[in-house]
Amino acid sequence: MPATLPRFIVMRSTLLGLSLLGASVALPQHAYAQTEPTKAPPHQKWSFDGPFGTFDQASLQRGFMVYDHICSTCHGMRSLTYNDLLGIGLSPQTIGALAHSKQFPGPVDEDGQPTTRPGTPDDHFKAPFPSDAAAAAMMGGVAPPDQSRLALIHPHGADWLYAFLTGYHIPAPAGVAAVPGKFYNDWADGHFIGMPPPLVNGALTYPDGTPATVEQQAKDITTFLVWASDPHRTARHHIGKGVVLYLIVLLLLAFAWKKKIWKRLHGGA
């Protein structure tokens, strides 16, 4: 007789399974209901769309340039290390030089005074402010949000980021009363925001010669921010493709073996 599990273990396992199932179904729906926007931004064509999408490395590198030259003035990226930039195709030498150009807090010297040190590839991206409190004090009471997970905050992710970055109107549309010190944006809450348009035509010169229009910069920085929110997604996709291919081959071999066995049994009958 096969051994059976005690009844209380079976009951507890069943209840645990039902609890996990309920959580997996109910919680995402509730979270989405809290953040669902009133309207969806226009859908853009992205190379990374879909389960087998891939990132355009040229766009990723241009997007990092936009972040490094423009966005990093106010916005941090605390979840990334400089070494993570290997994932967008930067060389170890370039990454080392980039990290070394940043100054980080070092150990206290023999006189008890704080020191600084050059960055290393293992350091997280240097923050623009020493703390969120300092950021809020210098930016009118509101600390600029960290951009590491910005693409995950909004349900429409990349499409919303692109729409926001290209949605400024200066001056405000006809019939809309201007708000002193604020800027009109189609996709900002209440349509007015304290952040001025971060992107300007020709503000950068891309090394590959791509025209640095506002739309192109917005597309590139959006691509980079989506990648930054999950920098290991491409590696997981490659592993997933390999697993799927392996399972397909295994299924075909199993089917062929089954046919061979049944053929022998049928012939023997």
Residue, then its C-alpha position, 0 to 999 in steps of 0.5 A: m500500500p502506498a503511504t498517504l499524507p496525514r489529513f491535516i497536511v493535505m488540508r493545509s496544502t490545499l488552503l495554501g494553494l487556494s490562497l496563493l491562487g486567489a492572491s494571484v488573481a485578485l491583487p493585480q486586478h485591484a492594483y490596475a484598477q487604482t492606476e488605470p488612466t482615463k485615456a490611453p496614449p497613441h500606440q507607438k511601434w517599439s522593437f521590444d514589443g511582444p514576448f520575442g521583442t528585442f532592444d535596438q542597441a543603437s537606440l539604447q545607446r542614444g537613449f543613455m546619452v539623453y539620460d546622461h546629458i539631460c535627465s541625470t541633472c535631476h533624476g537618479m537611476r539608483s537600481l542600475t550600476y555602470n556595469d549594467l551598461l554592458g547590456i546596451g553594448l558599451s565596452p568595459q573601457t568606456i564604462g570604466a572611463l564613465a564611472h571614473s569621471k564621477q566622484f563618490p563619497g570616500p572614507v573619512d580621512e585621518d583628520g575626520q574629514p569626508t573625502t571623495r573617490p572616483g567611481t568604479p563600474d560596480d558603483h550604482f549610478k551617481a545620484p544628482f542629490p545627496s538625499d531625497a530631502a535635499a532634492a525636494a529642498m532644491m526643487g521647490g518641495v518635490a523630489p524628482p522621481d527616480q527613473s529606474r522603474l519609471a517605465l513600470i509605474h504607468p500601465h501604458g509604459a513606453d507609450w505614455l513616456y513618449a506621449f508625455l515627453t512630446g506632449y508639451h505646448i508652449p504657449a498653452p493651447a488657445g483658451v487655456a489659462a496659463v499657470p505661472g511657473k508651470f508648463y502645459n503638457d497633454w499627459a500631465d495630471g491637470h495638464f500643468i507641470g513644474m518641469p520645463p520641456p526637457l528635450v529640445n531639437g538639436a540639444l545633442t549631437y548623436p555620434d551616429g549622425t541620427p538627427a536629434t529631434v525632440e521625437q527621436q530623443a523621446k523615442d531613444i530615452t523611452t527605449f532606454l528607460v524601458w530597458a533600465s526597468d528590467p535590464h536582464r529581460t533580453a537574457r531571460h528571453h534568450i533562455g526562454k527561446g532555448v527552453v521552448l526549442y528544447l521542449i519542441v525537440l523533446l516533444l517530437l522525439a517522444f512522439a516518434w518514439k511513441k509511434k515506433i512502440w505502437k507500431r511494434l505492438h500492432g505488428g506483434a498483435 
